Amino acid sequence: MKTCVIGGTGHIGQNLTRMLVKAGDDVTVVSSGRTPTPEGGIWKEVKTVVQQYGAEGWTDTIRDLECEVVIDILQGDSPALYDALSDTCEHLIVCGSVWMFGLPRTVPTPDETQAPCLFDGYARRYAQMLETRERALADGKAFTAVMPPNICGPGKIPLDGKGGRGLEVHRSHQRGEPVVLPDPGNNLIGPCDAEDVARGFFCAAQNRHGASGEIFNVGSAYALTASQFIETYAGIYGVSIPVELVSWREFEQEVLPDLGANYHFKANMCPNISKITDKIDYRPAYTPEQSMERAVKWMKDEGLL
């Protein structure tokens, strides 16, 4: 199967590209060039095209590849991409985020709108995604969206106890410094290994019939409470990390006033993955704890810690 991966040199994309090549696909990776294409191994079998997403003529570049499956991990303009691929692509798969669904009403959270999305960029992309899905359904084309939670694992600094991906915060965790959380510390955080996120895209690409028209959550088998999240880092770093609990008001206004940071401790991130499991046999390989441990090992191996 001739497959294109837009963003194929990134955190998710590298894992996905390896899976596709091992499955026998003819893979072309489209990259901005900021992240170099790995060398050796399966990458000798991968064609790389350098093209800036959203630049003039970018959709023409993708169309001219004439790939049967196009996987857009960047998902910045689904309607334009769908228009360009109408005559060449059989299955368009895009990447979203569980944050697009808005604040969860229930947990585990189903793969559907829960409330208005609080982030303009995500809200715009989600609206595009829904529009493109409706057009594909009307045209009889296969379209799938994959919605990951917090992405973890080797290759990227993982979420820290302050709602970011900061090396200095991880160094403070390594030293056993206190972490402040909103009382009672039981909101859910769902780290999912980038390899498992990639597995969701891979399963969709390999099972077009089951994936067509679907918006799928992807994630780990379960989530951690915020307190367990910090305890897991304590165990990985071999220290005791004290947790101080404050009211949500204090946490939101004084501790972490930035919405992008405090949202990790406000929105329960526990995606329900039953649909993707039932329809296309998605099964995560890593627990949240394993993914966090893999990420910390990667940071140490890279000399970041």
LUMPAMAR-846058 format. One record per residue (C-alpha): residue number from 1; residue in one letter; x negated, y, z. Coordinates in Angstrom, 3 decimals, decimal comma. Each point is the difference from the previous one (the first is absolute). Layout:
! LUMPAMAR-846058
atom num->NUM | residu->A | east->X | north->Y | up->Z
...
END
This chain:
! LUMPAMAR-846058
atom num->1 | residu->M | east->0,000 | north->0,000 | up->0,000
atom num->2 | residu->K | east->-1,370 | north->3,400 | up->-0,978
atom num->3 | residu->T | east->0,192 | north->2,197 | up->3,098
atom num->4 | residu->C | east->-0,933 | north->3,609 | up->0,757
atom num->5 | residu->V | east->-0,708 | north->1,202 | up->3,538
atom num->6 | residu->I | east->0,106 | north->3,780 | up->0,422
atom num->7 | residu->G | east->-2,150 | north->0,762 | up->3,029
atom num->8 | residu->G | east->-1,707 | north->-3,368 | up->-0,258
atom num->9 | residu->T | east->-3,248 | north->1,069 | up->1,681
atom num->10 | residu->G | east->1,715 | north->1,181 | up->3,202
atom num->11 | residu->H | east->0,713 | north->-1,683 | up->3,332
atom num->12 | residu->I | east->2,980 | north->-2,009 | up->-1,258
atom num->13 | residu->G | east->-1,066 | north->-0,102 | up->-3,631
atom num->14 | residu->Q | east->-3,273 | north->-1,853 | up->0,460
atom num->15 | residu->N | east->1,735 | north->-2,799 | up->1,905
atom num->16 | residu->L | east->2,766 | north->-0,181 | up->-2,600
atom num->17 | residu->T | east->-2,401 | north->-0,018 | up->-2,938
atom num->18 | residu->R | east->-1,890 | north->-2,950 | up->1,473
atom num->19 | residu->M | east->3,255 | north->-1,937 | up->0,442
atom num->20 | residu->L | east->1,140 | north->0,680 | up->-3,553
atom num->21 | residu->V | east->-3,309 | north->-0,996 | up->-1,574
atom num->22 | residu->K | east->-0,137 | north->-3,211 | up->2,045
atom num->23 | residu->A | east->3,531 | north->-0,780 | up->-1,235
atom num->24 | residu->G | east->-1,240 | north->0,280 | up->-3,580
atom num->25 | residu->D | east->1,391 | north->3,414 | up->-0,941
atom num->26 | residu->D | east->-1,696 | north->2,262 | up->-2,526
atom num->27 | residu->V | east->-0,439 | north->3,040 | up->2,263
atom num->28 | residu->T | east->-0,654 | north->3,636 | up->-0,853
atom num->29 | residu->V | east->-0,641 | north->2,390 | up->2,875
atom num->30 | residu->V | east->0,805 | north->3,688 | up->-0,458
atom num->31 | residu->S | east->-1,936 | north->2,226 | up->2,374
atom num->32 | residu->S | east->-0,775 | north->3,674 | up->0,429
atom num->33 | residu->G | east->-3,660 | north->-0,944 | up->0,318
atom num->34 | residu->R | east->-0,362 | north->1,362 | up->3,530
atom num->35 | residu->T | east->-0,374 | north->-3,533 | up->1,377
atom num->36 | residu->P | east->-2,535 | north->-1,980 | up->-2,020
atom num->37 | residu->T | east->1,122 | north->-3,320 | up->-1,450
atom num->38 | residu->P | east->-1,666 | north->-2,839 | up->1,929
atom num->39 | residu->E | east->-2,636 | north->-1,972 | up->-1,848
atom num->40 | residu->G | east->-0,488 | north->-3,723 | up->-0,413
atom num->41 | residu->G | east->2,304 | north->-2,893 | up->0,770
atom num->42 | residu->I | east->3,525 | north->0,277 | up->-1,357
atom num->43 | residu->W | east->-0,615 | north->3,629 | up->-0,965
atom num->44 | residu->K | east->-2,011 | north->-1,160 | up->-3,010
atom num->45 | residu->E | east->3,343 | north->-1,182 | up->-1,405
atom num->46 | residu->V | east->1,817 | north->3,293 | up->0,652
atom num->47 | residu->K | east->0,321 | north->2,823 | up->-2,512
atom num->48 | residu->T | east->-0,185 | north->3,468 | up->1,566
atom num->49 | residu->V | east->1,558 | north->3,137 | up->-1,469
atom num->50 | residu->V | east->-0,767 | north->3,376 | up->1,567
atom num->51 | residu->Q | east->3,068 | north->2,248 | up->-0,106
atom num->52 | residu->Q | east->1,160 | north->2,645 | up->2,471
atom num->53 | residu->Y | east->3,545 | north->-0,687 | up->1,175
atom num->54 | residu->G | east->2,353 | north->2,743 | up->-1,163
atom num->55 | residu->A | east->-2,502 | north->1,600 | up->-2,393
atom num->56 | residu->E | east->1,054 | north->0,859 | up->-3,540
atom num->57 | residu->G | east->0,499 | north->-3,182 | up->-2,000
atom num->58 | residu->W | east->-0,347 | north->-2,349 | up->2,961
atom num->59 | residu->T | east->3,158 | north->-1,956 | up->-0,812
atom num->60 | residu->D | east->-1,165 | north->-0,412 | up->-3,607
atom num->61 | residu->T | east->-3,155 | north->-1,631 | up->1,329
atom num->62 | residu->I | east->2,040 | north->-2,516 | up->1,998
atom num->63 | residu->R | east->2,383 | north->-0,679 | up->-2,899
atom num->64 | residu->D | east->-2,857 | north->-0,607 | up->-2,441
atom num->65 | residu->L | east->-1,257 | north->-2,846 | up->2,183
atom num->66 | residu->E | east->3,177 | north->-1,915 | up->-0,955
atom num->67 | residu->C | east->0,128 | north->-1,925 | up->3,266
atom num->68 | residu->E | east->2,901 | north->-2,284 | up->0,822
atom num->69 | residu->V | east->-0,127 | north->0,951 | up->3,692
atom num->70 | residu->V | east->-0,972 | north->3,433 | up->1,316
atom num->71 | residu->I | east->-0,564 | north->0,434 | up->3,733
atom num->72 | residu->D | east->-0,119 | north->3,634 | up->1,117
atom num->73 | residu->I | east->-1,455 | north->0,171 | up->3,492
atom num->74 | residu->L | east->-0,234 | north->3,813 | up->-0,126
atom num->75 | residu->Q | east->3,690 | north->0,492 | up->-0,955
atom num->76 | residu->G | east->-0,047 | north->3,707 | up->-0,657
atom num->77 | residu->D | east->2,329 | north->0,253 | up->-3,002
atom num->78 | residu->S | east->2,026 | north->-3,176 | up->-0,562
atom num->79 | residu->P | east->2,457 | north->1,539 | up->-2,522
atom num->80 | residu->A | east->-2,780 | north->1,201 | up->-2,318
atom num->81 | residu->L | east->-1,759 | north->-3,345 | up->0,185
atom num->82 | residu->Y | east->3,237 | north->-1,888 | up->-0,650
atom num->83 | residu->D | east->0,711 | north->2,150 | up->-3,072
atom num->84 | residu->A | east->-3,447 | north->-0,649 | up->-1,418
atom num->85 | residu->L | east->0,152 | north->-3,754 | up->0,538
atom num->86 | residu->S | east->3,518 | north->-0,635 | up->-1,295
atom num->87 | residu->D | east->-1,224 | north->-1,863 | up->-3,099
atom num->88 | residu->T | east->-3,055 | north->-1,794 | up->1,388
atom num->89 | residu->C | east->0,463 | north->-0,940 | up->3,664
atom num->90 | residu->E | east->2,225 | north->-2,840 | up->1,218
atom num->91 | residu->H | east->-0,374 | north->0,640 | up->3,733
atom num->92 | residu->L | east->-0,848 | north->3,247 | up->1,793
atom num->93 | residu->I | east->-0,974 | north->-0,374 | up->3,671
atom num->94 | residu->V | east->-0,621 | north->3,065 | up->2,183
atom num->95 | residu->C | east->-1,208 | north->0,683 | up->3,526
atom num->96 | residu->G | east->1,963 | north->1,985 | up->2,556
atom num->97 | residu->S | east->-0,014 | north->0,116 | up->3,804
atom num->98 | residu->V | east->2,388 | north->-1,001 | up->2,765
atom num->99 | residu->W | east->-0,152 | north->3,655 | up->1,071
atom num->100 | residu->M | east->2,077 | north->0,816 | up->-3,075
atom num->101 | residu->F | east->3,008 | north->-1,661 | up->1,619
atom num->102 | residu->G | east->0,099 | north->2,578 | up->2,822
atom num->103 | residu->L | east->0,295 | north->-0,661 | up->3,737
atom num->104 | residu->P | east->1,059 | north->-3,636 | up->0,501
atom num->105 | residu->R | east->3,489 | north->-0,676 | up->1,336
atom num->106 | residu->T | east->-0,832 | north->-3,606 | up->0,875
atom num->107 | residu->V | east->-3,062 | north->-2,206 | up->0,427
atom num->108 | residu->P | east->-1,174 | north->-2,013 | up->-1,783
atom num->109 | residu->T | east->0,877 | north->2,629 | up->-2,599
atom num->110 | residu->P | east->1,539 | north->-1,113 | up->-3,319
atom num->111 | residu->D | east->-1,320 | north->1,189 | up->-3,355
atom num->112 | residu->E | east->2,574 | north->2,741 | up->-0,533
atom num->113 | residu->T | east->0,602 | north->3,653 | up->0,865
atom num->114 | residu->Q | east->0,377 | north->0,602 | up->3,724
atom num->115 | residu->A | east->0,054 | north->3,804 | up->0,267
atom num->116 | residu->P | east->-1,321 | north->3,002 | up->-1,959
atom num->117 | residu->C | east->-3,751 | north->-0,262 | up->-0,541
atom num->118 | residu->L | east->-1,817 | north->2,675 | up->2,005
atom num->119 | residu->F | east->-2,980 | north->0,315 | up->-2,348
atom num->120 | residu->D | east->0,456 | north->1,975 | up->-3,220
atom num->121 | residu->G | east->-2,485 | north->-1,993 | up->-2,062
atom num->122 | residu->Y | east->1,450 | north->-3,333 | up->1,041
atom num->123 | residu->A | east->3,560 | north->1,273 | up->-0,485
atom num->124 | residu->R | east->-0,786 | north->1,125 | up->-3,549
atom num->125 | residu->R | east->-1,679 | north->-3,290 | up->-0,886
atom num->126 | residu->Y | east->2,835 | north->-2,014 | up->1,537
atom num->127 | residu->A | east->2,581 | north->1,886 | up->-2,048
atom num->128 | residu->Q | east->-2,060 | north->-0,718 | up->-3,133
atom num->129 | residu->M | east->-0,213 | north->-3,665 | up->0,965
atom num->130 | residu->L | east->3,748 | north->-0,340 | up->0,431
atom num->131 | residu->E | east->0,646 | north->1,827 | up->-3,274
atom num->132 | residu->T | east->-2,409 | north->-2,267 | up->-1,870
atom num->133 | residu->R | east->1,521 | north->-3,127 | up->1,495
atom num->134 | residu->E | east->3,459 | north->1,052 | up->-1,171
atom num->135 | residu->R | east->-1,274 | north->0,716 | up->-3,501
atom num->136 | residu->A | east->-1,763 | north->-3,358 | up->-0,151
atom num->137 | residu->L | east->3,122 | north->-1,823 | up->1,145
atom num->138 | residu->A | east->2,038 | north->1,754 | up->-2,708
atom num->139 | residu->D | east->-2,617 | north->-0,822 | up->-2,639
atom num->140 | residu->G | east->-0,411 | north->-3,615 | up->1,069
atom num->141 | residu->K | east->-3,654 | north->0,569 | up->0,938
atom num->142 | residu->A | east->-1,819 | north->-1,449 | up->3,002
atom num->143 | residu->F | east->-0,906 | north->2,559 | up->2,670
atom num->144 | residu->T | east->-1,254 | north->-0,686 | up->3,526
atom num->145 | residu->A | east->-1,158 | north->2,188 | up->2,892
atom num->146 | residu->V | east->-2,178 | north->-1,222 | up->2,867
atom num->147 | residu->M | east->0,164 | north->1,957 | up->3,275
atom num->148 | residu->P | east->-2,901 | north->-0,540 | up->2,420
atom num->149 | residu->P | east->-0,210 | north->1,215 | up->3,607
atom num->150 | residu->N | east->-3,301 | north->1,155 | up->1,525
atom num->151 | residu->I | east->-2,803 | north->-1,487 | up->-2,113
atom num->152 | residu->C | east->-2,881 | north->-1,541 | up->1,893
atom num->153 | residu->G | east->-2,848 | north->-2,447 | up->-0,578
atom num->154 | residu->P | east->-3,481 | north->0,288 | up->-1,531
atom num->155 | residu->G | east->-0,726 | north->2,866 | up->-2,360
atom num->156 | residu->K | east->1,562 | north->2,944 | up->1,813
atom num->157 | residu->I | east->-0,180 | north->1,533 | up->3,465
atom num->158 | residu->P | east->3,079 | north->-1,373 | up->1,812
atom num->159 | residu->L | east->2,680 | north->1,931 | up->1,851
atom num->160 | residu->D | east->-1,272 | north->1,273 | up->3,355
atom num->161 | residu->G | east->1,662 | north->0,859 | up->3,295
atom num->162 | residu->K | east->0,531 | north->3,610 | up->-1,095
atom num->163 | residu->G | east->1,972 | north->-0,781 | up->-3,143
atom num->164 | residu->G | east->-2,855 | north->0,523 | up->-2,435
atom num->165 | residu->R | east->-2,936 | north->-1,853 | up->-1,501
atom num->166 | residu->G | east->-2,838 | north->1,745 | up->1,786
atom num->167 | residu->L | east->-3,417 | north->-1,444 | up->0,712
atom num->168 | residu->E | east->-0,420 | north->2,206 | up->3,056
atom num->169 | residu->V | east->3,253 | north->-1,324 | up->1,456
atom num->170 | residu->H | east->-1,147 | north->-3,570 | up->-0,591
atom num->171 | residu->R | east->-3,289 | north->0,833 | up->1,681
atom num->172 | residu->S | east->1,980 | north->1,289 | up->2,978
atom num->173 | residu->H | east->1,930 | north->-3,290 | up->0,037
atom num->174 | residu->Q | east->-3,345 | north->-1,806 | up->-0,082
atom num->175 | residu->R | east->-1,054 | north->1,983 | up->3,077
atom num->176 | residu->G | east->3,232 | north->-0,865 | up->1,816
atom num->177 | residu->E | east->1,318 | north->3,564 | up->0,237
atom num->178 | residu->P | east->3,686 | north->0,503 | up->0,950
atom num->179 | residu->V | east->2,758 | north->0,150 | up->-2,620
atom num->180 | residu->V | east->3,203 | north->1,986 | up->0,456
atom num->181 | residu->L | east->3,243 | north->-1,582 | up->-1,234
atom num->182 | residu->P | east->3,652 | north->1,043 | up->0,203
atom num->183 | residu->D | east->1,871 | north->-1,655 | up->2,857
atom num->184 | residu->P | east->0,810 | north->-2,951 | up->0,188
atom num->185 | residu->G | east->-2,599 | north->-1,024 | up->-2,594
atom num->186 | residu->N | east->2,193 | north->-2,585 | up->-1,695
atom num->187 | residu->N | east->0,522 | north->1,490 | up->-3,481
atom num->188 | residu->L | east->-1,080 | north->-2,488 | up->-2,670
atom num->189 | residu->I | east->-3,079 | north->0,270 | up->-2,205
atom num->190 | residu->G | east->-0,469 | north->-2,500 | up->-2,811
atom num->191 | residu->P | east->-3,566 | north->-0,189 | up->-1,324
atom num->192 | residu->C | east->-0,028 | north->-2,070 | up->-3,179
atom num->193 | residu->D | east->-3,196 | north->-1,209 | up->-1,619
atom num->194 | residu->A | east->-0,668 | north->1,495 | up->-3,438
atom num->195 | residu->E | east->-0,435 | north->-3,541 | up->-1,275
atom num->196 | residu->D | east->3,537 | north->-0,824 | up->1,135
atom num->197 | residu->V | east->1,354 | north->3,186 | up->-1,579
atom num->198 | residu->A | east->-1,707 | north->-1,026 | up->-3,239
atom num->199 | residu->R | east->1,557 | north->-3,442 | up->0,387
atom num->200 | residu->G | east->3,445 | north->1,616 | up->-0,202
atom num->201 | residu->F | east->-0,827 | north->1,520 | up->-3,396
atom num->202 | residu->F | east->-1,542 | north->-3,258 | up->-1,156
atom num->203 | residu->C | east->3,090 | north->-2,008 | up->0,950
atom num->204 | residu->A | east->2,222 | north->2,502 | up->-1,830
atom num->205 | residu->A | east->-2,151 | north->-0,159 | up->-3,152
atom num->206 | residu->Q | east->-0,008 | north->-3,798 | up->0,037
atom num->207 | residu->N | east->3,764 | north->-0,273 | up->0,558
atom num->208 | residu->R | east->1,642 | north->2,558 | up->-2,254
atom num->209 | residu->H | east->3,457 | north->-1,563 | up->0,201
atom num->210 | residu->G | east->0,108 | north->0,082 | up->3,797
atom num->211 | residu->A | east->-1,547 | north->3,465 | up->0,230
atom num->212 | residu->S | east->1,951 | north->1,801 | up->-2,734
atom num->213 | residu->G | east->2,093 | north->2,906 | up->1,300
atom num->214 | residu->E | east->-1,243 | north->-0,399 | up->3,564
atom num->215 | residu->I | east->-1,504 | north->2,365 | up->2,542
atom num->216 | residu->F | east->-2,011 | north->-2,205 | up->2,337
atom num->217 | residu->N | east->-1,432 | north->0,633 | up->3,433
atom num->218 | residu->V | east->-3,412 | north->-1,525 | up->0,450
atom num->219 | residu->G | east->-1,768 | north->-0,399 | up->3,311
atom num->220 | residu->S | east->-1,250 | north->-2,240 | up->2,767
atom num->221 | residu->A | east->2,196 | north->-2,613 | up->1,632
atom num->222 | residu->Y | east->0,544 | north->2,284 | up->3,005
atom num->223 | residu->A | east->-0,920 | north->3,397 | up->1,448
atom num->224 | residu->L | east->-1,740 | north->1,152 | up->3,190
atom num->225 | residu->T | east->1,226 | north->2,471 | up->2,570
atom num->226 | residu->A | east->-2,148 | north->3,122 | up->0,258
atom num->227 | residu->S | east->-1,361 | north->-1,252 | up->3,319
atom num->228 | residu->Q | east->-0,867 | north->-3,374 | up->-1,531
atom num->229 | residu->F | east->-1,617 | north->1,827 | up->-2,917
atom num->230 | residu->I | east->-2,405 | north->1,752 | up->2,382
atom num->231 | residu->E | east->-0,520 | north->-3,184 | up->2,028
atom num->232 | residu->T | east->-0,969 | north->-1,773 | up->-3,221
atom num->233 | residu->Y | east->-2,685 | north->2,591 | up->-0,698
atom num->234 | residu->A | east->-1,211 | north->-0,353 | up->3,584
atom num->235 | residu->G | east->-0,406 | north->-3,730 | up->-0,523
atom num->236 | residu->I | east->-1,763 | north->0,456 | up->-3,332
atom num->237 | residu->Y | east->-2,401 | north->2,582 | up->1,416
atom num->238 | residu->G | east->-0,480 | north->-1,943 | up->3,244
atom num->239 | residu->V | east->0,972 | north->2,880 | up->2,284
atom num->240 | residu->S | east->2,923 | north->1,157 | up->2,097
atom num->241 | residu->I | east->1,941 | north->2,880 | up->-1,588
atom num->242 | residu->P | east->2,267 | north->1,746 | up->2,533
atom num->243 | residu->V | east->3,402 | north->1,081 | up->-1,329
atom num->244 | residu->E | east->1,628 | north->3,170 | up->1,306
atom num->245 | residu->L | east->3,748 | north->0,348 | up->-0,634
atom num->246 | residu->V | east->1,642 | north->3,396 | up->-0,450
atom num->247 | residu->S | east->3,471 | north->1,103 | up->-1,042
atom num->248 | residu->W | east->0,770 | north->0,094 | up->-3,707
atom num->249 | residu->R | east->0,442 | north->3,768 | up->0,244
atom num->250 | residu->E | east->-3,499 | north->0,451 | up->1,401
atom num->251 | residu->F | east->-1,468 | north->-2,503 | up->-2,434
atom num->252 | residu->E | east->1,593 | north->1,667 | up->-3,039
atom num->253 | residu->Q | east->-0,679 | north->3,572 | up->1,045
atom num->254 | residu->E | east->-3,378 | north->-0,216 | up->1,742
atom num->255 | residu->V | east->-1,746 | north->-3,320 | up->-0,627
atom num->256 | residu->L | east->0,722 | north->-0,644 | up->-3,700
atom num->257 | residu->P | east->1,985 | north->2,887 | up->-1,501
atom num->258 | residu->D | east->-0,733 | north->-1,082 | up->-3,591
atom num->259 | residu->L | east->2,968 | north->-1,962 | up->-1,392
atom num->260 | residu->G | east->-2,216 | north->-2,202 | up->-2,145
atom num->261 | residu->A | east->-1,827 | north->-1,140 | up->3,139
atom num->262 | residu->N | east->2,790 | north->-0,227 | up->2,582
atom num->263 | residu->Y | east->2,369 | north->-1,758 | up->-2,422
atom num->264 | residu->H | east->-2,052 | north->-3,163 | up->0,538
atom num->265 | residu->F | east->1,199 | north->0,084 | up->3,596
atom num->266 | residu->K | east->3,560 | north->1,062 | up->-0,791
atom num->267 | residu->A | east->1,198 | north->-2,184 | up->-2,871
atom num->268 | residu->N | east->0,051 | north->-3,694 | up->0,820
atom num->269 | residu->M | east->-2,082 | north->-1,549 | up->-2,736
atom num->270 | residu->C | east->1,214 | north->-3,575 | up->-0,091
atom num->271 | residu->P | east->1,112 | north->-0,847 | up->-3,548
atom num->272 | residu->N | east->2,320 | north->-2,922 | up->-0,557
atom num->273 | residu->I | east->-1,791 | north->-2,213 | up->-2,537
atom num->274 | residu->S | east->2,664 | north->-2,697 | up->-0,262
atom num->275 | residu->K | east->1,147 | north->1,080 | up->-3,495
atom num->276 | residu->I | east->-3,441 | north->-0,081 | up->-1,609
atom num->277 | residu->T | east->-0,693 | north->-3,311 | up->1,725
atom num->278 | residu->D | east->3,234 | north->-1,579 | up->-1,218
atom num->279 | residu->K | east->-0,078 | north->1,352 | up->-3,553
atom num->280 | residu->I | east->-3,668 | north->-0,243 | up->-1,007
atom num->281 | residu->D | east->-1,616 | north->-2,064 | up->2,785
atom num->282 | residu->Y | east->-2,089 | north->2,783 | up->1,545
atom num->283 | residu->R | east->-1,830 | north->-1,166 | up->3,122
atom num->284 | residu->P | east->-2,511 | north->2,227 | up->1,789
atom num->285 | residu->A | east->-3,312 | north->-1,623 | up->0,873
atom num->286 | residu->Y | east->-0,980 | north->2,295 | up->2,881
atom num->287 | residu->T | east->1,550 | north->1,095 | up->3,288
atom num->288 | residu->P | east->-0,260 | north->3,683 | up->0,957
atom num->289 | residu->E | east->-2,712 | north->-0,892 | up->2,534
atom num->290 | residu->Q | east->-2,033 | north->-1,882 | up->-2,613
atom num->291 | residu->S | east->0,293 | north->2,863 | up->-2,468
atom num->292 | residu->M | east->-1,144 | north->2,527 | up->2,609
atom num->293 | residu->E | east->-2,934 | north->-2,212 | up->0,922
atom num->294 | residu->R | east->-0,939 | north->-0,372 | up->-3,675
atom num->295 | residu->A | east->0,109 | north->3,775 | up->-0,415
atom num->296 | residu->V | east->-2,241 | north->0,634 | up->3,006
atom num->297 | residu->K | east->-2,465 | north->-2,643 | up->-1,190
atom num->298 | residu->W | east->-0,086 | north->1,734 | up->-3,382
atom num->299 | residu->M | east->-0,739 | north->3,355 | up->1,669
atom num->300 | residu->K | east->-2,858 | north->-1,584 | up->1,947
atom num->301 | residu->D | east->-1,352 | north->-1,803 | up->-3,068
atom num->302 | residu->E | east->0,040 | north->3,322 | up->-1,869
atom num->303 | residu->G | east->-1,895 | north->1,710 | up->2,816
atom num->304 | residu->L | east->2,903 | north->2,303 | up->0,817
atom num->305 | residu->L | east->0,069 | north->-1,108 | up->3,640
END
